[in-house]
Amino acid sequence: MKCPICNNSTGVQIDMHSDGYARDIMECTNCNALWIATADEIILLNKHVA
Ligand SMILES: [Zn+2]
């Protein structure tokens, strides 16, 4: 899984605390991007964690 924002694959991790979402939220520790990867699309959350 590569980050859809910065294409970095080394800092991507799954956020298991994805309350309210049916699918796991992916997080890029390089650029703080958050997204949900489904079978056929990527949903960007554009949420920057402090
Ligand atoms: Zn990134």
mmCIF file of the protein (N, C-alpha, C, O) and its ligand, coordinates in Angstrom:
data_MODEL
# 
_entry.id   MODEL 
# 
loop_
_entity.id 
_entity.type 
_entity.pdbx_number_of_molecules 
1 polymer     1 
2 non-polymer 1 
# 
_entity_poly.entity_id                      1 
_entity_poly.type                           'polypeptide(L)' 
_entity_poly.nstd_linkage                   no 
_entity_poly.nstd_monomer                   no 
_entity_poly.pdbx_seq_one_letter_code       MKCPICNNSTGVQIDMHSDGYARDIMECTNCNALWIATADEIILLNKHVA 
_entity_poly.pdbx_seq_one_letter_code_can   MKCPICNNSTGVQIDMHSDGYARDIMECTNCNALWIATADEIILLNKHVA 
_entity_poly.pdbx_strand_id                 A 
# 
loop_
_entity_poly_seq.entity_id 
_entity_poly_seq.num 
_entity_poly_seq.mon_id 
_entity_poly_seq.hetero 
1 1  MET n 
1 2  LYS n 
1 3  CYS n 
1 4  PRO n 
1 5  ILE n 
1 6  CYS n 
1 7  ASN n 
1 8  ASN n 
1 9  SER n 
1 10 THR n 
1 11 GLY n 
1 12 VAL n 
1 13 GLN n 
1 14 ILE n 
1 15 ASP n 
1 16 MET n 
1 17 HIS n 
1 18 SER n 
1 19 ASP n 
1 20 GLY n 
1 21 TYR n 
1 22 ALA n 
1 23 ARG n 
1 24 ASP n 
1 25 ILE n 
1 26 MET n 
1 27 GLU n 
1 28 CYS n 
1 29 THR n 
1 30 ASN n 
1 31 CYS n 
1 32 ASN n 
1 33 ALA n 
1 34 LEU n 
1 35 TRP n 
1 36 ILE n 
1 37 ALA n 
1 38 THR n 
1 39 ALA n 
1 40 ASP n 
1 41 GLU n 
1 42 ILE n 
1 43 ILE n 
1 44 LEU n 
1 45 LEU n 
1 46 ASN n 
1 47 LYS n 
1 48 HIS n 
1 49 VAL n 
1 50 ALA n 
# 
loop_
_struct_asym.id 
_struct_asym.entity_id 
A 1 
B 2 
# 
loop_
_chem_comp.id 
_chem_comp.type 
_chem_comp.mon_nstd_flag 
ALA 'L-peptide linking' y 
ARG 'L-peptide linking' y 
ASN 'L-peptide linking' y 
ASP 'L-peptide linking' y 
CYS 'L-peptide linking' y 
GLN 'L-peptide linking' y 
GLU 'L-peptide linking' y 
GLY 'peptide linking'   y 
HIS 'L-peptide linking' y 
ILE 'L-peptide linking' y 
LEU 'L-peptide linking' y 
LYS 'L-peptide linking' y 
MET 'L-peptide linking' y 
PRO 'L-peptide linking' y 
SER 'L-peptide linking' y 
THR 'L-peptide linking' y 
TRP 'L-peptide linking' y 
TYR 'L-peptide linking' y 
VAL 'L-peptide linking' y 
ZN  non-polymer         . 
# 
_pdbx_entity_nonpoly.entity_id   2 
_pdbx_entity_nonpoly.name        ? 
_pdbx_entity_nonpoly.comp_id     ZN 
# 
_pdbx_nonpoly_scheme.asym_id         B 
_pdbx_nonpoly_scheme.entity_id       2 
_pdbx_nonpoly_scheme.mon_id          ZN 
_pdbx_nonpoly_scheme.ndb_seq_num     1 
_pdbx_nonpoly_scheme.pdb_seq_num     101 
_pdbx_nonpoly_scheme.auth_seq_num    101 
_pdbx_nonpoly_scheme.pdb_mon_id      ZN 
_pdbx_nonpoly_scheme.auth_mon_id     ZN 
_pdbx_nonpoly_scheme.pdb_strand_id   A 
_pdbx_nonpoly_scheme.pdb_ins_code    . 
# 
loop_
_atom_site.group_PDB 
_atom_site.id 
_atom_site.type_symbol 
_atom_site.label_atom_id 
_atom_site.label_alt_id 
_atom_site.label_comp_id 
_atom_site.label_asym_id 
_atom_site.label_entity_id 
_atom_site.label_seq_id 
_atom_site.pdbx_PDB_ins_code 
_atom_site.Cartn_x 
_atom_site.Cartn_y 
_atom_site.Cartn_z 
_atom_site.occupancy 
_atom_site.B_iso_or_equiv 
_atom_site.pdbx_formal_charge 
_atom_site.auth_seq_id 
_atom_site.auth_comp_id 
_atom_site.auth_asym_id 
_atom_site.auth_atom_id 
_atom_site.pdbx_PDB_model_num 
ATOM   1   N  N  . MET A 1 1  ? 0.846   -1.204 0.000  1.00 0.00 ? 1   MET A N  1 
ATOM   2   C  CA . MET A 1 1  ? 0.000   0.000  0.000  1.00 0.00 ? 1   MET A CA 1 
ATOM   3   C  C  . MET A 1 1  ? 0.872   1.242  0.000  1.00 0.00 ? 1   MET A C  1 
ATOM   4   O  O  . MET A 1 1  ? 1.693   1.435  0.897  1.00 0.00 ? 1   MET A O  1 
ATOM   5   N  N  . LYS A 1 2  ? 0.691   2.085  -1.014 1.00 0.00 ? 2   LYS A N  1 
ATOM   6   C  CA . LYS A 1 2  ? 1.430   3.336  -1.064 1.00 0.00 ? 2   LYS A CA 1 
ATOM   7   C  C  . LYS A 1 2  ? 0.518   4.495  -0.697 1.00 0.00 ? 2   LYS A C  1 
ATOM   8   O  O  . LYS A 1 2  ? -0.693  4.447  -0.913 1.00 0.00 ? 2   LYS A O  1 
ATOM   9   N  N  . CYS A 1 3  ? 1.114   5.523  -0.147 1.00 0.00 ? 3   CYS A N  1 
ATOM   10  C  CA . CYS A 1 3  ? 0.349   6.715  0.179  1.00 0.00 ? 3   CYS A CA 1 
ATOM   11  C  C  . CYS A 1 3  ? -0.106  7.402  -1.104 1.00 0.00 ? 3   CYS A C  1 
ATOM   12  O  O  . CYS A 1 3  ? 0.714   7.642  -1.990 1.00 0.00 ? 3   CYS A O  1 
ATOM   13  N  N  . PRO A 1 4  ? -1.396  7.723  -1.226 1.00 0.00 ? 4   PRO A N  1 
ATOM   14  C  CA . PRO A 1 4  ? -1.907  8.371  -2.434 1.00 0.00 ? 4   PRO A CA 1 
ATOM   15  C  C  . PRO A 1 4  ? -1.466  9.829  -2.538 1.00 0.00 ? 4   PRO A C  1 
ATOM   16  O  O  . PRO A 1 4  ? -1.606  10.447 -3.593 1.00 0.00 ? 4   PRO A O  1 
ATOM   17  N  N  . ILE A 1 5  ? -0.944  10.367 -1.470 1.00 0.00 ? 5   ILE A N  1 
ATOM   18  C  CA . ILE A 1 5  ? -0.525  11.764 -1.467 1.00 0.00 ? 5   ILE A CA 1 
ATOM   19  C  C  . ILE A 1 5  ? 0.945   11.892 -1.835 1.00 0.00 ? 5   ILE A C  1 
ATOM   20  O  O  . ILE A 1 5  ? 1.294   12.623 -2.762 1.00 0.00 ? 5   ILE A O  1 
ATOM   21  N  N  . CYS A 1 6  ? 1.799   11.193 -1.120 1.00 0.00 ? 6   CYS A N  1 
ATOM   22  C  CA . CYS A 1 6  ? 3.240   11.358 -1.333 1.00 0.00 ? 6   CYS A CA 1 
ATOM   23  C  C  . CYS A 1 6  ? 3.904   10.112 -1.914 1.00 0.00 ? 6   CYS A C  1 
ATOM   24  O  O  . CYS A 1 6  ? 5.111   10.108 -2.152 1.00 0.00 ? 6   CYS A O  1 
ATOM   25  N  N  . ASN A 1 7  ? 3.126   9.059  -2.142 1.00 0.00 ? 7   ASN A N  1 
ATOM   26  C  CA . ASN A 1 7  ? 3.630   7.822  -2.744 1.00 0.00 ? 7   ASN A CA 1 
ATOM   27  C  C  . ASN A 1 7  ? 4.687   7.135  -1.895 1.00 0.00 ? 7   ASN A C  1 
ATOM   28  O  O  . ASN A 1 7  ? 5.443   6.300  -2.391 1.00 0.00 ? 7   ASN A O  1 
ATOM   29  N  N  . ASN A 1 8  ? 4.739   7.482  -0.629 1.00 0.00 ? 8   ASN A N  1 
ATOM   30  C  CA . ASN A 1 8  ? 5.651   6.814  0.274  1.00 0.00 ? 8   ASN A CA 1 
ATOM   31  C  C  . ASN A 1 8  ? 4.992   5.530  0.774  1.00 0.00 ? 8   ASN A C  1 
ATOM   32  O  O  . ASN A 1 8  ? 3.827   5.538  1.171  1.00 0.00 ? 8   ASN A O  1 
ATOM   33  N  N  . SER A 1 9  ? 5.731   4.447  0.753  1.00 0.00 ? 9   SER A N  1 
ATOM   34  C  CA . SER A 1 9  ? 5.141   3.173  1.185  1.00 0.00 ? 9   SER A CA 1 
ATOM   35  C  C  . SER A 1 9  ? 5.700   2.697  2.517  1.00 0.00 ? 9   SER A C  1 
ATOM   36  O  O  . SER A 1 9  ? 5.167   1.760  3.111  1.00 0.00 ? 9   SER A O  1 
ATOM   37  N  N  . THR A 1 10 ? 6.757   3.324  2.990  1.00 0.00 ? 10  THR A N  1 
ATOM   38  C  CA . THR A 1 10 ? 7.409   2.835  4.195  1.00 0.00 ? 10  THR A CA 1 
ATOM   39  C  C  . THR A 1 10 ? 6.733   3.329  5.467  1.00 0.00 ? 10  THR A C  1 
ATOM   40  O  O  . THR A 1 10 ? 6.833   2.684  6.511  1.00 0.00 ? 10  THR A O  1 
ATOM   41  N  N  . GLY A 1 11 ? 6.047   4.463  5.393  1.00 0.00 ? 11  GLY A N  1 
ATOM   42  C  CA . GLY A 1 11 ? 5.469   5.041  6.607  1.00 0.00 ? 11  GLY A CA 1 
ATOM   43  C  C  . GLY A 1 11 ? 3.985   4.789  6.733  1.00 0.00 ? 11  GLY A C  1 
ATOM   44  O  O  . GLY A 1 11 ? 3.333   5.356  7.610  1.00 0.00 ? 11  GLY A O  1 
ATOM   45  N  N  . VAL A 1 12 ? 3.435   3.945  5.870  1.00 0.00 ? 12  VAL A N  1 
ATOM   46  C  CA . VAL A 1 12 ? 1.999   3.707  5.871  1.00 0.00 ? 12  VAL A CA 1 
ATOM   47  C  C  . VAL A 1 12 ? 1.636   2.648  6.903  1.00 0.00 ? 12  VAL A C  1 
ATOM   48  O  O  . VAL A 1 12 ? 2.235   1.573  6.949  1.00 0.00 ? 12  VAL A O  1 
ATOM   49  N  N  . GLN A 1 13 ? 0.657   2.967  7.719  1.00 0.00 ? 13  GLN A N  1 
ATOM   50  C  CA . GLN A 1 13 ? 0.200   2.010  8.711  1.00 0.00 ? 13  GLN A CA 1 
ATOM   51  C  C  . GLN A 1 13 ? -1.317  2.030  8.801  1.00 0.00 ? 13  GLN A C  1 
ATOM   52  O  O  . GLN A 1 13 ? -1.970  2.993  8.399  1.00 0.00 ? 13  GLN A O  1 
ATOM   53  N  N  . ILE A 1 14 ? -1.858  0.950  9.335  1.00 0.00 ? 14  ILE A N  1 
ATOM   54  C  CA . ILE A 1 14 ? -3.309  0.846  9.472  1.00 0.00 ? 14  ILE A CA 1 
ATOM   55  C  C  . ILE A 1 14 ? -3.733  1.372  10.833 1.00 0.00 ? 14  ILE A C  1 
ATOM   56  O  O  . ILE A 1 14 ? -3.213  0.950  11.866 1.00 0.00 ? 14  ILE A O  1 
ATOM   57  N  N  . ASP A 1 15 ? -4.691  2.308  10.821 1.00 0.00 ? 15  ASP A N  1 
ATOM   58  C  CA . ASP A 1 15 ? -5.232  2.825  12.061 1.00 0.00 ? 15  ASP A CA 1 
ATOM   59  C  C  . ASP A 1 15 ? -6.392  1.941  12.493 1.00 0.00 ? 15  ASP A C  1 
ATOM   60  O  O  . ASP A 1 15 ? -7.475  1.999  11.909 1.00 0.00 ? 15  ASP A O  1 
ATOM   61  N  N  . MET A 1 16 ? -6.169  1.135  13.502 1.00 0.00 ? 16  MET A N  1 
ATOM   62  C  CA . MET A 1 16 ? -7.190  0.195  13.953 1.00 0.00 ? 16  MET A CA 1 
ATOM   63  C  C  . MET A 1 16 ? -8.286  0.866  14.765 1.00 0.00 ? 16  MET A C  1 
ATOM   64  O  O  . MET A 1 16 ? -9.309  0.251  15.064 1.00 0.00 ? 16  MET A O  1 
ATOM   65  N  N  . HIS A 1 17 ? -8.075  2.116  15.120 1.00 0.00 ? 17  HIS A N  1 
ATOM   66  C  CA . HIS A 1 17 ? -9.062  2.825  15.934 1.00 0.00 ? 17  HIS A CA 1 
ATOM   67  C  C  . HIS A 1 17 ? -10.026 3.580  15.037 1.00 0.00 ? 17  HIS A C  1 
ATOM   68  O  O  . HIS A 1 17 ? -10.340 4.743  15.290 1.00 0.00 ? 17  HIS A O  1 
ATOM   69  N  N  . SER A 1 18 ? -10.485 2.927  14.009 1.00 0.00 ? 18  SER A N  1 
ATOM   70  C  CA . SER A 1 18 ? -11.332 3.588  13.023 1.00 0.00 ? 18  SER A CA 1 
ATOM   71  C  C  . SER A 1 18 ? -12.790 3.498  13.429 1.00 0.00 ? 18  SER A C  1 
ATOM   72  O  O  . SER A 1 18 ? -13.595 2.869  12.742 1.00 0.00 ? 18  SER A O  1 
ATOM   73  N  N  . ASP A 1 19 ? -13.124 4.117  14.522 1.00 0.00 ? 19  ASP A N  1 
ATOM   74  C  CA . ASP A 1 19 ? -14.502 4.112  14.989 1.00 0.00 ? 19  ASP A CA 1 
ATOM   75  C  C  . ASP A 1 19 ? -15.417 4.788  13.977 1.00 0.00 ? 19  ASP A C  1 
ATOM   76  O  O  . ASP A 1 19 ? -15.100 5.864  13.470 1.00 0.00 ? 19  ASP A O  1 
ATOM   77  N  N  . GLY A 1 20 ? -16.535 4.169  13.686 1.00 0.00 ? 20  GLY A N  1 
ATOM   78  C  CA . GLY A 1 20 ? -17.500 4.754  12.785 1.00 0.00 ? 20  GLY A CA 1 
ATOM   79  C  C  . GLY A 1 20 ? -17.264 4.386  11.334 1.00 0.00 ? 20  GLY A C  1 
ATOM   80  O  O  . GLY A 1 20 ? -18.067 4.724  10.464 1.00 0.00 ? 20  GLY A O  1 
ATOM   81  N  N  . TYR A 1 21 ? -16.165 3.695  11.069 1.00 0.00 ? 21  TYR A N  1 
ATOM   82  C  CA . TYR A 1 21 ? -15.904 3.286  9.700  1.00 0.00 ? 21  TYR A CA 1 
ATOM   83  C  C  . TYR A 1 21 ? -15.888 1.766  9.615  1.00 0.00 ? 21  TYR A C  1 
ATOM   84  O  O  . TYR A 1 21 ? -15.350 1.077  10.483 1.00 0.00 ? 21  TYR A O  1 
ATOM   85  N  N  . ALA A 1 22 ? -16.480 1.276  8.566  1.00 0.00 ? 22  ALA A N  1 
ATOM   86  C  CA . ALA A 1 22 ? -16.554 -0.172 8.385  1.00 0.00 ? 22  ALA A CA 1 
ATOM   87  C  C  . ALA A 1 22 ? -15.193 -0.740 7.995  1.00 0.00 ? 22  ALA A C  1 
ATOM   88  O  O  . ALA A 1 22 ? -14.899 -1.912 8.229  1.00 0.00 ? 22  ALA A O  1 
ATOM   89  N  N  . ARG A 1 23 ? -14.372 0.116  7.396  1.00 0.00 ? 23  ARG A N  1 
ATOM   90  C  CA . ARG A 1 23 ? -13.076 -0.354 6.917  1.00 0.00 ? 23  ARG A CA 1 
ATOM   91  C  C  . ARG A 1 23 ? -11.957 0.332  7.685  1.00 0.00 ? 23  ARG A C  1 
ATOM   92  O  O  . ARG A 1 23 ? -12.149 1.386  8.291  1.00 0.00 ? 23  ARG A O  1 
ATOM   93  N  N  . ASP A 1 24 ? -10.812 -0.277 7.646  1.00 0.00 ? 24  ASP A N  1 
ATOM   94  C  CA . ASP A 1 24 ? -9.660  0.275  8.340  1.00 0.00 ? 24  ASP A CA 1 
ATOM   95  C  C  . ASP A 1 24 ? -9.173  1.554  7.654  1.00 0.00 ? 24  ASP A C  1 
ATOM   96  O  O  . ASP A 1 24 ? -9.158  1.663  6.428  1.00 0.00 ? 24  ASP A O  1 
ATOM   97  N  N  . ILE A 1 25 ? -8.788  2.491  8.471  1.00 0.00 ? 25  ILE A N  1 
ATOM   98  C  CA . ILE A 1 25 ? -8.234  3.729  7.951  1.00 0.00 ? 25  ILE A CA 1 
ATOM   99  C  C  . ILE A 1 25 ? -6.726  3.579  7.827  1.00 0.00 ? 25  ILE A C  1 
ATOM   100 O  O  . ILE A 1 25 ? -6.059  3.141  8.765  1.00 0.00 ? 25  ILE A O  1 
ATOM   101 N  N  . MET A 1 26 ? -6.195  3.942  6.676  1.00 0.00 ? 26  MET A N  1 
ATOM   102 C  CA . MET A 1 26 ? -4.767  3.906  6.463  1.00 0.00 ? 26  MET A CA 1 
ATOM   103 C  C  . MET A 1 26 ? -4.175  5.271  6.801  1.00 0.00 ? 26  MET A C  1 
ATOM   104 O  O  . MET A 1 26 ? -4.766  6.312  6.513  1.00 0.00 ? 26  MET A O  1 
ATOM   105 N  N  . GLU A 1 27 ? -3.010  5.243  7.409  1.00 0.00 ? 27  GLU A N  1 
ATOM   106 C  CA . GLU A 1 27 ? -2.370  6.495  7.783  1.00 0.00 ? 27  GLU A CA 1 
ATOM   107 C  C  . GLU A 1 27 ? -0.937  6.523  7.279  1.00 0.00 ? 27  GLU A C  1 
ATOM   108 O  O  . GLU A 1 27 ? -0.211  5.535  7.389  1.00 0.00 ? 27  GLU A O  1 
ATOM   109 N  N  . CYS A 1 28 ? -0.536  7.652  6.730  1.00 0.00 ? 28  CYS A N  1 
ATOM   110 C  CA . CYS A 1 28 ? 0.844   7.836  6.284  1.00 0.00 ? 28  CYS A CA 1 
ATOM   111 C  C  . CYS A 1 28 ? 1.561   8.692  7.315  1.00 0.00 ? 28  CYS A C  1 
ATOM   112 O  O  . CYS A 1 28 ? 1.199   9.846  7.545  1.00 0.00 ? 28  CYS A O  1 
ATOM   113 N  N  . THR A 1 29 ? 2.573   8.116  7.926  1.00 0.00 ? 29  THR A N  1 
ATOM   114 C  CA . THR A 1 29 ? 3.301   8.857  8.951  1.00 0.00 ? 29  THR A CA 1 
ATOM   115 C  C  . THR A 1 29 ? 4.257   9.869  8.335  1.00 0.00 ? 29  THR A C  1 
ATOM   116 O  O  . THR A 1 29 ? 4.830   10.700 9.039  1.00 0.00 ? 29  THR A O  1 
ATOM   117 N  N  . ASN A 1 30 ? 4.428   9.796  7.015  1.00 0.00 ? 30  ASN A N  1 
ATOM   118 C  CA . ASN A 1 30 ? 5.325   10.724 6.335  1.00 0.00 ? 30  ASN A CA 1 
ATOM   119 C  C  . ASN A 1 30 ? 4.659   12.074 6.103  1.00 0.00 ? 30  ASN A C  1 
ATOM   120 O  O  . ASN A 1 30 ? 5.284   13.116 6.303  1.00 0.00 ? 30  ASN A O  1 
ATOM   121 N  N  . CYS A 1 31 ? 3.380   12.065 5.678  1.00 0.00 ? 31  CYS A N  1 
ATOM   122 C  CA . CYS A 1 31 ? 2.706   13.324 5.360  1.00 0.00 ? 31  CYS A CA 1 
ATOM   123 C  C  . CYS A 1 31 ? 1.399   13.483 6.138  1.00 0.00 ? 31  CYS A C  1 
ATOM   124 O  O  . CYS A 1 31 ? 0.668   14.452 5.934  1.00 0.00 ? 31  CYS A O  1 
ATOM   125 N  N  . ASN A 1 32 ? 1.102   12.521 7.041  1.00 0.00 ? 32  ASN A N  1 
ATOM   126 C  CA . ASN A 1 32 ? -0.089  12.584 7.890  1.00 0.00 ? 32  ASN A CA 1 
ATOM   127 C  C  . ASN A 1 32 ? -1.395  12.459 7.112  1.00 0.00 ? 32  ASN A C  1 
ATOM   128 O  O  . ASN A 1 32 ? -2.452  12.848 7.608  1.00 0.00 ? 32  ASN A O  1 
ATOM   129 N  N  . ALA A 1 33 ? -1.330  11.931 5.922  1.00 0.00 ? 33  ALA A N  1 
ATOM   130 C  CA . ALA A 1 33 ? -2.555  11.714 5.163  1.00 0.00 ? 33  ALA A CA 1 
ATOM   131 C  C  . ALA A 1 33 ? -3.328  10.541 5.758  1.00 0.00 ? 33  ALA A C  1 
ATOM   132 O  O  . ALA A 1 33 ? -2.747  9.575  6.252  1.00 0.00 ? 33  ALA A O  1 
ATOM   133 N  N  . LEU A 1 34 ? -4.646  10.651 5.698  1.00 0.00 ? 34  LEU A N  1 
ATOM   134 C  CA . LEU A 1 34 ? -5.512  9.567  6.137  1.00 0.00 ? 34  LEU A CA 1 
ATOM   135 C  C  . LEU A 1 34 ? -6.443  9.189  4.999  1.00 0.00 ? 34  LEU A C  1 
ATOM   136 O  O  . LEU A 1 34 ? -7.011  10.053 4.331  1.00 0.00 ? 34  LEU A O  1 
ATOM   137 N  N  . TRP A 1 35 ? -6.592  7.904  4.786  1.00 0.00 ? 35  TRP A N  1 
ATOM   138 C  CA . TRP A 1 35 ? -7.496  7.481  3.721  1.00 0.00 ? 35  TRP A CA 1 
ATOM   139 C  C  . TRP A 1 35 ? -8.034  6.100  4.010  1.00 0.00 ? 35  TRP A C  1 
ATOM   140 O  O  . TRP A 1 35 ? -7.491  5.348  4.819  1.00 0.00 ? 35  TRP A O  1 
ATOM   141 N  N  . ILE A 1 36 ? -9.128  5.788  3.318  1.00 0.00 ? 36  ILE A N  1 
ATOM   142 C  CA . ILE A 1 36 ? -9.723  4.463  3.412  1.00 0.00 ? 36  ILE A CA 1 
ATOM   143 C  C  . ILE A 1 36 ? -9.582  3.799  2.052  1.00 0.00 ? 36  ILE A C  1 
ATOM   144 O  O  . ILE A 1 36 ? -10.025 4.337  1.038  1.00 0.00 ? 36  ILE A O  1 
ATOM   145 N  N  . ALA A 1 37 ? -8.966  2.632  2.039  1.00 0.00 ? 37  ALA A N  1 
ATOM   146 C  CA . ALA A 1 37 ? -8.791  1.904  0.791  1.00 0.00 ? 37  ALA A CA 1 
ATOM   147 C  C  . ALA A 1 37 ? -9.835  0.812  0.687  1.00 0.00 ? 37  ALA A C  1 
ATOM   148 O  O  . ALA A 1 37 ? -9.833  -0.138 1.469  1.00 0.00 ? 37  ALA A O  1 
ATOM   149 N  N  . THR A 1 38 ? -10.725 0.948  -0.279 1.00 0.00 ? 38  THR A N  1 
ATOM   150 C  CA . THR A 1 38 ? -11.706 -0.095 -0.522 1.00 0.00 ? 38  THR A CA 1 
ATOM   151 C  C  . THR A 1 38 ? -11.207 -0.970 -1.666 1.00 0.00 ? 38  THR A C  1 
ATOM   152 O  O  . THR A 1 38 ? -10.080 -0.813 -2.136 1.00 0.00 ? 38  THR A O  1 
ATOM   153 N  N  . ALA A 1 39 ? -12.042 -1.876 -2.100 1.00 0.00 ? 39  ALA A N  1 
ATOM   154 C  CA . ALA A 1 39 ? -11.620 -2.813 -3.136 1.00 0.00 ? 39  ALA A CA 1 
ATOM   155 C  C  . ALA A 1 39 ? -11.317 -2.107 -4.449 1.00 0.00 ? 39  ALA A C  1 
ATOM   156 O  O  . ALA A 1 39 ? -10.468 -2.558 -5.217 1.00 0.00 ? 39  ALA A O  1 
ATOM   157 N  N  . ASP A 1 40 ? -12.006 -1.005 -4.708 1.00 0.00 ? 40  ASP A N  1 
ATOM   158 C  CA . ASP A 1 40 ? -11.855 -0.381 -6.029 1.00 0.00 ? 40  ASP A CA 1 
ATOM   159 C  C  . ASP A 1 40 ? -11.695 1.129  -5.990 1.00 0.00 ? 40  ASP A C  1 
ATOM   160 O  O  . ASP A 1 40 ? -11.730 1.783  -7.032 1.00 0.00 ? 40  ASP A O  1 
ATOM   161 N  N  . GLU A 1 41 ? -11.520 1.691  -4.802 1.00 0.00 ? 41  GLU A N  1 
ATOM   162 C  CA . GLU A 1 41 ? -11.301 3.130  -4.767 1.00 0.00 ? 41  GLU A CA 1 
ATOM   163 C  C  . GLU A 1 41 ? -10.588 3.535  -3.486 1.00 0.00 ? 41  GLU A C  1 
ATOM   164 O  O  . GLU A 1 41 ? -10.541 2.786  -2.510 1.00 0.00 ? 41  GLU A O  1 
ATOM   165 N  N  . ILE A 1 42 ? -10.040 4.732  -3.518 1.00 0.00 ? 42  ILE A N  1 
ATOM   166 C  CA . ILE A 1 42 ? -9.387  5.288  -2.339 1.00 0.00 ? 42  ILE A CA 1 
ATOM   167 C  C  . ILE A 1 42 ? -10.135 6.537  -1.908 1.00 0.00 ? 42  ILE A C  1 
ATOM   168 O  O  . ILE A 1 42 ? -10.333 7.461  -2.698 1.00 0.00 ? 42  ILE A O  1 
ATOM   169 N  N  . ILE A 1 43 ? -10.550 6.556  -0.647 1.00 0.00 ? 43  ILE A N  1 
ATOM   170 C  CA . ILE A 1 43 ? -11.303 7.689  -0.130 1.00 0.00 ? 43  ILE A CA 1 
ATOM   171 C  C  . ILE A 1 43 ? -10.386 8.503  0.776  1.00 0.00 ? 43  ILE A C  1 
ATOM   172 O  O  . ILE A 1 43 ? -10.002 8.058  1.857  1.00 0.00 ? 43  ILE A O  1 
ATOM   173 N  N  . LEU A 1 44 ? -10.046 9.688  0.318  1.00 0.00 ? 44  LEU A N  1 
ATOM   174 C  CA . LEU A 1 44 ? -9.182  10.544 1.104  1.00 0.00 ? 44  LEU A CA 1 
ATOM   175 C  C  . LEU A 1 44 ? -9.979  11.247 2.193  1.00 0.00 ? 44  LEU A C  1 
ATOM   176 O  O  . LEU A 1 44 ? -11.066 11.768 1.945  1.00 0.00 ? 44  LEU A O  1 
ATOM   177 N  N  . LEU A 1 45 ? -9.432  11.254 3.387  1.00 0.00 ? 45  LEU A N  1 
ATOM   178 C  CA . LEU A 1 45 ? -10.103 11.923 4.498  1.00 0.00 ? 45  LEU A CA 1 
ATOM   179 C  C  . LEU A 1 45 ? -9.548  13.325 4.708  1.00 0.00 ? 45  LEU A C  1 
ATOM   180 O  O  . LEU A 1 45 ? -10.219 14.192 5.267  1.00 0.00 ? 45  LEU A O  1 
ATOM   181 N  N  . ASN A 1 46 ? -8.319  13.539 4.255  1.00 0.00 ? 46  ASN A N  1 
ATOM   182 C  CA . ASN A 1 46 ? -7.688  14.855 4.351  1.00 0.00 ? 46  ASN A CA 1 
ATOM   183 C  C  . ASN A 1 46 ? -7.710  15.407 5.772  1.00 0.00 ? 46  ASN A C  1 
ATOM   184 O  O  . ASN A 1 46 ? -7.905  16.603 5.990  1.00 0.00 ? 46  ASN A O  1 
ATOM   185 N  N  . LYS A 1 47 ? -7.514  14.539 6.698  1.00 0.00 ? 47  LYS A N  1 
ATOM   186 C  CA . LYS A 1 47 ? -7.548  14.969 8.090  1.00 0.00 ? 47  LYS A CA 1 
ATOM   187 C  C  . LYS A 1 47 ? -6.112  14.961 8.639  1.00 0.00 ? 47  LYS A C  1 
ATOM   188 O  O  . LYS A 1 47 ? -5.413  13.948 8.589  1.00 0.00 ? 47  LYS A O  1 
ATOM   189 N  N  . HIS A 1 48 ? -5.713  16.081 9.146  1.00 0.00 ? 48  HIS A N  1 
ATOM   190 C  CA . HIS A 1 48 ? -4.370  16.183 9.687  1.00 0.00 ? 48  HIS A CA 1 
ATOM   191 C  C  . HIS A 1 48 ? -4.418  16.071 11.205 1.00 0.00 ? 48  HIS A C  1 
ATOM   192 O  O  . HIS A 1 48 ? -5.013  16.911 11.880 1.00 0.00 ? 48  HIS A O  1 
ATOM   193 N  N  . VAL A 1 49 ? -3.802  15.049 11.724 1.00 0.00 ? 49  VAL A N  1 
ATOM   194 C  CA . VAL A 1 49 ? -3.791  14.863 13.165 1.00 0.00 ? 49  VAL A CA 1 
ATOM   195 C  C  . VAL A 1 49 ? -2.727  15.737 13.796 1.00 0.00 ? 49  VAL A C  1 
ATOM   196 O  O  . VAL A 1 49 ? -1.643  15.914 13.240 1.00 0.00 ? 49  VAL A O  1 
ATOM   197 N  N  . ALA A 1 50 ? -3.037  16.276 14.943 1.00 0.00 ? 50  ALA A N  1 
ATOM   198 C  CA . ALA A 1 50 ? -2.109  17.174 15.609 1.00 0.00 ? 50  ALA A CA 1 
ATOM   199 C  C  . ALA A 1 50 ? -0.941  16.392 16.204 1.00 0.00 ? 50  ALA A C  1 
ATOM   200 O  O  . ALA A 1 50 ? -0.048  16.984 16.810 1.00 0.00 ? 50  ALA A O  1 
HETATM 201 ZN ZN . ZN  B 2 .  ? 2.041   10.299 2.561  1.00 0.00 2 101 ZN  A ZN 1 
# 
